[in-house]
């Protein structure tokens, strides 16, 4: 099983849409939350995305994007309340 981290919500949503699992998140610095993914073929999916060859249906991308945005907002709330980095 491969692992990959990214702060790019669109990249993360593309990975989720293609079978990756969101296994956590962590603050890389004061302003960037890194999403942690695991799954099969992550390197291949990532290369397809970064090369601009990632076919995607925009309607199908909505739910994964909303999930990652929710993770960002929840993590910010927890960080503000506890004054520490949070993991999901």
N, C-alpha and C positions, 0 to 999 in steps of 0.2 A: 504494500500500500504506500503510495506516494503522499508527501506533504508539501504544502505551498503556503506562503504568507503573502498578503497584498493589502495595501490601503485603498486600492482602486475599487470603488463600489461596483462599477460596470464590469470590470474584470471578474470580481467575485460573483456577481449575479450570473455572468456567463458560465462560470464554473459550476455554480449550483444548478443551473438549468441543464447542464450536461452530466449530472450525476455525482458531483463532488458533495461532500458533507462538510458543513461548517462545524468544526470541532472546538472552536474557541476564539478568543480575541485578546489582544493585549495592547497597551499603550506603548508605542515606540519612542515617543517623546511627548512633550506637553500638548501637541496638537494633532498627532496622527495615530489613529487606531488601526492596528494591523489585524486583519481577519485571518484566521488559520483554517486551512482546508485539508482534507485528506480524501483519497480516492484513487481510482485507477486512471491511468493515462493523463495525469495532470500536466506533465511536461508538454505533451503533445497538444492538449487543449490550450495551454498557456501560449505556446508558440503560434498556434492558429490565431488566437486573439491578438497577440502583439504584432503579427504580420498583417492584420487587417483582413483576414480571410475567414472570419467567424460568422457564418450565416446564423441569423437569429430572427425570430418572430418577435417584434416589439411588444405585442400583447402578452406573450409568454414570459417576457423579461420583467414585467411589472411586479409580480409577486416576489421573486428573489430580490429585486431592488428594494422593495418595501421592507422585507425582512432585514436586510443589511442596514438600512436607514434606522429601523427600530433598534437594532443592536447598538448603533452609534449613539442614539439618543439615550437609551437605557444606561449605557456605559458612562456617558457624560453625567447623568443624574447620580449614579452611584459614586462616581469619582468626586463630585461636588459634595455629596452628603458625607462621605467617609474620608475625603482628602487623600485617598490612595488609589493606585491603579487597580482596576478590576478585571477579572477574567470571567468569561462566560463558559 
